[in-house]
Amino acid sequence: MAQVGSKLETIAPGIPSTAPWTRRHLLDVDDFTHDEIELVMQTTDAMKEVLGRDVPRVPALRGRTIITLFYEASTRTRASFELAGKALGADVINVASSGSSVEKGESLVDTVRTLQAVGADILVMRHGSSGAPYLVANNVSASVINAGDGWHAHPTQALLDLYTMRQHLGDVRGRKVVIVGDIAHSRVARSNIWLLSAAGAGVTVCAPPTLLPAGIKSGEGGIDEQLAMPRVQVESSLDVAIEGADAVMALRLQKERMTSGLLPSLREYSTLYQVTEQRLATAATGALVMHPGPMNEGVEISTAVATSLQAVIEEQVTNGVAVRMALLYLLSTRRAQL
């Protein structure tokens, strides 16, 4: 695997020959540098070219084994990692917590050590507990990719969201991005806030007060030490927040928030916070509409908006494969250098 960089450069031109990638794991994007962001974006461009071929396959990761371990249900993320690994020539094994030794009481650490013992080079994991991927990364020699942990982070989703925005908007510096929905409990929102802020975008979050992080307040630049996240603009009215927005990202409303007393009713939430054509008309011309999926059409986003020309939701899914190919390649390149 020592020649993986030159090998892929031959079959997928466009990847920087001297990659400033030093990470062994991808656990979050809260400390990504400008160079790292650009490297992922450029590598994704090369992977998009591969996926556009008649036979979208390259042997860059032949001989590598990627194992996905999901303790929560997933369709898009899990499928895109599997497709990404296979497109690069890797062996991909899917492991679900149901039907495995987890049901017999095996600990998380014992499970991942077993998977490493059977040959895992890269472990892609989703877990309901925040911080679980960090625990795993400290106990295995395999590279670990966080595919979502609790309310904490979803780094690959944020990277594919940024890539999608850049395809349409170019440089996102100075662009206004509105994230509307359950901000307090969303790993997608948190990772996007970190990455978009690092890329220079202005982020506005919008939600009912009960779905905003406790203590959050509007600010510009720097880190809010209390919340341990970049300062953002905070708005409780979607009608106000969406004015002049270059991109609007609606988050899936988790219906359990109503049973826990955080929302009075779906009808009230939809009336006040649904992204509709009328509201979108006050955004910037050609503003993008995004959603990490799965969508509750008629709740957080209207059907008309979800299927409009401004919606890039299907592009997000497609770009997710290319972004995850890029990350698998970069992590494998790093492992070859160790």
PAKESE-999370 format. One line per 3 residues: number of its first residue (from 0); their letters; for each residue x, y, z of C-alpha. Coordinates in steps of 0.25 Angstrom, whole numbers, plus 2048, in hexadecimal, padded with zeros to 3 digits. Layout:
# residues N
NUM> a> X:Y:Z ~ ... .
# end
This chain:
# residues 338
0> maq> 800:800:800 ~ 80C:809:800 ~ 809:80D:7F2 .
3> vgs> 7FA:810:7F4 ~ 7FC:81F:7F2 ~ 803:81E:7E5 .
6> kle> 7FA:813:7E0 ~ 7ED:81B:7E2 ~ 7F3:827:7DC .
9> tia> 7F5:81F:7CF ~ 7E7:81A:7CF ~ 7E0:826:7D5 .
12> pgi> 7E8:833:7D2 ~ 7E6:83F:7DB ~ 7EA:83A:7E8 .
15> pst> 7F5:842:7EE ~ 802:83A:7EE ~ 807:83F:7FB .
18> apw> 7FB:83E:804 ~ 7FB:845:812 ~ 7F3:83A:818 .
21> trr> 7F8:836:825 ~ 7EB:830:82C ~ 7EB:822:830 .
24> hll> 7DC:823:833 ~ 7D0:82C:82F ~ 7C8:82E:83C .
27> dvd> 7C4:83D:83A ~ 7C6:849:832 ~ 7C7:853:83E .
30> dft> 7D6:854:83C ~ 7D7:853:82D ~ 7E1:85D:826 .
33> hde> 7DF:865:819 ~ 7E9:85B:812 ~ 7E2:84F:817 .
36> iel> 7D5:854:812 ~ 7DA:858:805 ~ 7E1:84A:804 .
39> vmq> 7D4:843:806 ~ 7CD:84C:7FC ~ 7D8:849:7F1 .
42> ttd> 7D8:83B:7F4 ~ 7C9:83A:7F3 ~ 7CA:841:7E5 .
45> amk> 7D3:835:7E0 ~ 7C9:82B:7E6 ~ 7BE:831:7DF .
48> evl> 7C5:82F:7D2 ~ 7C7:821:7D5 ~ 7B8:81F:7D8 .
51> grd> 7B5:826:7CB ~ 7BC:81B:7C3 ~ 7B5:810:7BC .
54> vpr> 7BB:806:7C6 ~ 7BC:80E:7D3 ~ 7C7:806:7D9 .
57> vpa> 7D6:807:7DC ~ 7DF:7FE:7E4 ~ 7E5:808:7ED .
60> lrg> 7E1:801:7FA ~ 7E2:7F3:7F5 ~ 7E6:7EA:800 .
63> rti> 7E0:7F3:80B ~ 7D4:7EF:814 ~ 7CA:7F9:818 .
66> itl> 7C0:7F5:823 ~ 7B3:7FD:826 ~ 7AE:7FB:834 .
69> fye> 7A0:802:836 ~ 799:802:843 ~ 78E:80B:83E .
72> ast> 786:809:831 ~ 78B:810:825 ~ 789:80F:816 .
75> rtr> 790:81B:80F ~ 79D:81B:817 ~ 79F:80C:818 .
78> asf> 79C:80A:809 ~ 7A5:815:805 ~ 7B1:810:80D .
81> ela> 7AE:802:807 ~ 7AE:807:7F9 ~ 7BA:810:7FB .
84> gka> 7C2:805:800 ~ 7BE:7FC:7F5 ~ 7C1:807:7EA .
87> lga> 7CF:807:7F0 ~ 7D1:7F8:7EF ~ 7D1:7F6:7FE .
90> dvi> 7CA:7EA:804 ~ 7BE:7EF:80C ~ 7B7:7E8:818 .
93> nva> 7AA:7ED:81E ~ 7A8:7E9:82D ~ 79B:7ED:834 .
96> ssg> 79A:7ED:843 ~ 78D:7E4:842 ~ 791:7D6:83F .
99> ssv> 79F:7D8:844 ~ 7A6:7D4:851 ~ 7A2:7E2:856 .
102> ekg> 794:7DC:859 ~ 79B:7D2:862 ~ 7A1:7DD:86A .
105> esl> 7AF:7DF:863 ~ 7B4:7ED:866 ~ 7B7:7F7:85C .
108> vdt> 7C6:7F6:85D ~ 7C6:7E7:85D ~ 7BE:7E7:850 .
111> vrt> 7C7:7F1:849 ~ 7D3:7E9:84D ~ 7CD:7DD:847 .
114> lqa> 7CA:7E4:83A ~ 7D9:7E9:83A ~ 7DE:7DB:83C .
117> vga> 7D6:7D6:830 ~ 7DD:7E0:827 ~ 7D6:7EE:828 .
120> dil> 7DF:7F9:823 ~ 7D4:804:824 ~ 7C9:803:82E .
123> vmr> 7BC:80C:82A ~ 7B3:80D:836 ~ 7A6:813:83B .
126> hgs> 7A2:813:849 ~ 797:819:852 ~ 7A1:81D:85C .
129> sga> 7A9:82A:85A ~ 7B8:827:85B ~ 7B7:818:857 .
132> pyl> 7C0:81A:84B ~ 7CB:820:854 ~ 7CB:815:85D .
135> van> 7CC:80B:852 ~ 7D7:813:84B ~ 7DF:812:858 .
138> nvs> 7DE:803:859 ~ 7E1:7FF:84A ~ 7EC:800:840 .
141> asv> 7E2:801:835 ~ 7DE:80F:830 ~ 7D0:813:835 .
144> ina> 7C6:81C:82E ~ 7BB:822:836 ~ 7AE:820:82E .
147> gdg> 7A5:826:839 ~ 7A6:826:848 ~ 79B:82A:851 .
150> wha> 798:839:850 ~ 7A7:83C:84E ~ 7AC:83B:840 .
153> hpt> 7AA:836:832 ~ 7B6:83B:82B ~ 7B4:834:81D .
156> qal> 7A6:83B:81C ~ 7AC:848:81E ~ 7B7:846:814 .
159> ldl> 7AD:842:809 ~ 7A4:84D:80D ~ 7B0:857:80B .
162> ytm> 7B4:850:7FE ~ 7A6:852:7F9 ~ 7A5:860:7FC .
165> rqh> 7B2:863:7F5 ~ 7AE:85C:7E9 ~ 7A3:867:7E8 .
168> lgd> 7A7:873:7EF ~ 7B6:872:7ED ~ 7BE:878:7F9 .
171> vrg> 7B5:878:805 ~ 7BC:883:80C ~ 7B2:88E:810 .
174> rkv> 7A6:885:80B ~ 79A:884:815 ~ 796:876:818 .
177> viv> 78A:874:821 ~ 788:867:828 ~ 77A:865:82D .
180> gdi> 774:85A:836 ~ 778:853:843 ~ 786:859:845 .
183> ahs> 788:854:853 ~ 787:846:850 ~ 78D:845:842 .
186> rva> 79B:840:83F ~ 799:845:831 ~ 797:853:835 .
189> rsn> 7A3:853:83F ~ 7AD:84E:834 ~ 7A8:857:82A .
192> iwl> 7A9:863:833 ~ 7B8:85F:836 ~ 7BB:85D:827 .
195> lsa> 7B4:868:821 ~ 7B9:872:82B ~ 7C7:86D:828 .
198> aga> 7C4:86F:819 ~ 7C0:87D:81B ~ 7B1:87C:81A .
201> gvt> 7A8:884:823 ~ 79F:87A:82A ~ 791:87D:82F .
204> vca> 789:873:838 ~ 77A:873:839 ~ 771:86B:842 .
207> ppt> 767:86C:84D ~ 76E:870:85A ~ 76C:862:860 .
210> llp> 774:85C:854 ~ 780:866:855 ~ 78C:862:85E .
213> agi> 78B:868:86C ~ 792:875:86D ~ 794:878:85E .
216> ksg> 794:886:85A ~ 798:88E:84D ~ 7A6:891:84B .
219> egg> 7B0:892:840 ~ 7BE:88C:83F ~ 7C6:884:849 .
222> ide> 7C1:878:852 ~ 7B6:879:85C ~ 7BD:873:868 .
225> qla> 7B1:86F:86F ~ 7AB:867:863 ~ 7B9:863:85E .
228> mpr> 7B5:866:850 ~ 7B6:872:846 ~ 7AD:87E:849 .
231> vqv> 7A2:87F:83F ~ 796:888:83D ~ 789:883:844 .
234> ess> 77B:886:83F ~ 76E:880:844 ~ 766:885:838 .
237> ldv> 768:87E:82B ~ 762:889:824 ~ 76D:892:829 .
240> aie> 778:888:828 ~ 776:884:81A ~ 777:892:814 .
243> gad> 783:893:80A ~ 788:885:80D ~ 791:87E:803 .
246> avm> 78D:870:808 ~ 783:86B:811 ~ 784:85E:818 .
249> alr> 778:857:81F ~ 77B:84D:829 ~ 772:841:82B .
252> lqk> 768:843:837 ~ 769:837:840 ~ 75B:835:845 .
255> erm> 75F:830:852 ~ 762:83E:855 ~ 753:840:857 .
258> tsg> 751:835:860 ~ 75C:83B:869 ~ 754:848:86A .
261> llp> 75E:850:861 ~ 753:853:857 ~ 745:855:858 .
264> slr> 741:84F:84B ~ 745:84C:83D ~ 73B:856:837 .
267> eys> 741:861:83F ~ 74F:85D:83C ~ 74C:85C:82D .
270> tly> 744:86A:82D ~ 750:871:833 ~ 75D:869:82E .
273> qvt> 759:862:821 ~ 762:867:815 ~ 757:86B:80B .
276> eqr> 757:871:7FD ~ 752:87E:803 ~ 75D:87F:80E .
279> lat> 768:87B:803 ~ 764:886:7FB ~ 76A:890:804 .
282> aat> 778:888:804 ~ 783:88C:7FA ~ 780:889:7EB .
285> gal> 782:87B:7E8 ~ 784:877:7F7 ~ 787:869:7F9 .
288> vmh> 77E:860:801 ~ 785:854:809 ~ 781:849:812 .
291> pgp> 789:83E:818 ~ 77E:834:817 ~ 775:82D:819 .
294> mne> 76A:838:817 ~ 75D:83A:81D ~ 756:841:812 .
297> gve> 74B:84A:816 ~ 752:84B:824 ~ 760:852:823 .
300> ist> 75F:854:814 ~ 754:855:80A ~ 752:84B:7FF .
303> ava> 753:857:7F5 ~ 760:85C:7FA ~ 766:84E:7FC .
306> tsl> 764:84B:7ED ~ 767:859:7E8 ~ 773:85C:7DF .
309> qav> 779:863:7EB ~ 77A:856:7F3 ~ 787:84F:7F2 .
312> iee> 783:844:7FB ~ 786:838:7F1 ~ 793:83F:7EE .
315> qvt> 797:83E:7FD ~ 795:82F:7FC ~ 79D:82E:7EF .
318> ngv> 7A8:836:7F5 ~ 7A8:82E:801 ~ 7AE:822:7FA .
321> avr> 7B9:82B:7F4 ~ 7BD:832:801 ~ 7BD:824:808 .
324> mal> 7C6:81F:7FD ~ 7CF:82A:7FF ~ 7D0:828:80E .
327> lyl> 7D2:819:80D ~ 7DD:81C:803 ~ 7E4:826:80C .
330> lst> 7E4:81E:818 ~ 7E9:812:811 ~ 7F4:81A:80B .
333> rra> 7F8:81F:819 ~ 7F8:810:81E ~ 801:80C:813 .
336> ql> 80B:817:818 ~ 80B:812:826 .
# end
